């Protein structure tokens, strides 16, 4: 996404009629995006080495993470007229750049797979659940409480029988469709959730959108 910004603003500088002041504004955006790109590359290199070692965790304000993600995606959000509605998110203990990558992938996916002719609508909700309220949770973990965060959209959706397959690396449901994708974004999301000792699941229906359910144990945040 930072590379997309660099290309966009560089092409605008070349357009006839822009004043030096306007061009300087675009140049500042290019420099900012280049710095973001460098940071992203460094973070992805670090991500490949991340383990479940809690010593790497820090305090992460998910509201600030989401603001940063929306800033990264500002061109795409504006172009597609996307609407993002969000509850107040919790402050957790985790890995900041991983949580940034998690929301970046989920939101960009929701925008990419919006229904044709409709602005993307994304809703993010958060609440706290007790262990027994978390589905598929093993009995020895039910004594803990969980942050329950959902990211839902009104996009093209997917068949529910593919709910597990979409988290597999390089698995694409739209292989022959017009929507491009690497097939690794949701695999990264799943790995990040698991690195935070969490659980993720997905719900979908063709033409009705998708919901991603994430459960993060509060025991990480003591």
Secondary structure as UniProt FT lines:
FT   HELIX           2..14
FT   TURN            16..17
FT   HELIX           20..47
FT   TURN            48..49
FT   HELIX           54..56
FT   STRAND          58..61
FT   HELIX           62..72
FT   HELIX           74..80
FT   STRAND          83..86
FT   STRAND          91..94
FT   HELIX           96..112
FT   TURN            116..117
FT   STRAND          121..130
FT   HELIX           131..133
FT   TURN            135..136
FT   HELIX           139..141
FT   TURN            142..143
FT   STRAND          145..153
FT   HELIX           160..162
FT   TURN            163..164
FT   HELIX           165..167
FT   TURN            169..170
FT   TURN            173..176
FT   HELIX           185..195
FT   TURN            196..197
FT   STRAND          199..205
FT   TURN            206..208
FT   STRAND          209..217
FT   HELIX           218..221
//
